[in-house]
Structure formats: C-alpha cells, structure tokens
C-alpha cells in the first residue's frame, strides 16, 4: 500500500510493474538489513524472488543505496544468477577487496585462489561464464550510454511516472533552450516553442476538410503536462524523411514550432535515438 511518511509518500511495491501478490508474499520473508550487495542477491534467492522481480525492484529504484548505477546492478544480479554456489562463496570472500563490484571480481576469477591455493575456476569454466553472460553485458553496455535516460525509462515503464531527472534535464545537455510542457501551455499565442516530450498515443494522419492539407496529429507530454501537436504538408514530409518513417507512440521527440491556443503547430519533429533495452530479444539485431 501507499502511505504518508512525514512530507513524503512511500510507494506501494505492488504498484511496480512485474510485482505480483506472490512477489509481495515472498518479499515479506526478505531479510531487512544487509551490509553487502552480494548478500542482498543471495537473500533474494533465499526468499524465492525470481531474477525478473529482483531486476524490476532495482530498476524502479528500490536498491538506490548502492554505488553502481541501476543498469550496472541489474547486470550484476544477472551475473550472480549464473554463478555456482562455490563461485558465490568465493565472491563473498573476495568481495570487499573488489568493493563488491561483481563485474571486476568475475574478470579476475582466474587469478583468485581457493583454500588449497588453486584457481577458483578453470579457464574452460571462465569461458562458459563469459559466453552465458555476454548478452546481459551487451544490454548493460547499450544502456550505460545514458544512465539518466535509462533511469527515466525504468521509472516511466515500471511506476507509470518519473521521480528522478526530467526529460528537460536529460536532453538539455544535447540542446539548450528546451521548455517543459507546462511552460509551453502558459505561453501567449504565436510564441515560439522548443520542447522535448514523449509521444503518448499513436500519431494520426489525415487531410483537412476545407483545404485538403495533409497533417499528423499526436499528444505529447513530459512530467509536467501534455499538449496536442500537429504538423502539416511539406513539414510533415520532411519529418517522415529525417526520422526514416512516421514517429511512433512512446518515442522521445524534440519539437520546434509555434503555440496556438491549446496546440503546437510544429515546424520540426525530431525523434531522439535514445533507447533502453530490457530483454534479450531486443538486442538480437543490434550491431556490436
């Protein structure tokens, strides 16, 4: 459940996408305090939490106390899931030396020794581990290109809203002068607009009844509000050309145009290439 806590709201975990009643029941058996990340991974397994539920909790921000980014901790959780009990035992043994960075530790497994002064793993096992973890490493490598956007994406898709960085914060590093949507709404008629937003519905194309002008209409929004956007004729053709197709629902776009009443007439709609990957199937056709 949601609850008030001083001036804050504690978010109910059941409202995180991917968390079910059964997950909550298992979470009730999750031990409360752990000093290391590795112990948290192991406790999740002991509580019966699947890797999907654990990753959803990490991405939503429930493990924000760790030094590493959410994308990195997700990769580490997946990597931990591939280790044998013996390998996990040695990971715990050497964890402090590597500041509990599992990626660095696994890379050095061939150099580490067990109680009998023998290598923790053989080279053949290391290669197997490397092969099995490669797809997860690929997802992490792609997502870490923009950690702020990855966190925004996780929050939007798992919680339904975002509480960290805003789209304006994230994209202002690439383009200055961006406005949040609620500021655009307050502008006088015929004001020039430059904003970044997420397409909230499937863009609709058609022709106006009076003059037969071709148009595309869509609702776009950010953390502050939503507004209708339209683009016409040659500007629409240019939009489709530069974006290699019609913009789609959930894509992030930068829009340049003019505000009229409750609509923005766009001169330019540019789809941003930022993308976050969460499934192995999504990276099959991505170039290395």
Secondary structure, DSSP 4 states (H G I P E B T S, - for coil): --EEETTEEEPPGGGSTT--HHHHHHHTTS-S--SSHHHHHHHHHHTT--HHHHHHHHHHTTTTTSSS-HHHHHHHHHHHHHS-HHHHHHHHHHTGGGTT-HHHHHHTTTT-B-TTSSBSS-HHHHHHHHHHHHHHHHHHHHHGGGHHHHHHHHHHHHHSS--SS-HHHHHTTTSTT-B-HHHHHHSPTTEEEEEEEEE-S--EEEE-TTT--EEEEEEEE-SS-EEEEEEEHHHHHHHHHHTTS---TT-EEEEEEEEETTEEEEEEEEE-------SGGGGTTS--
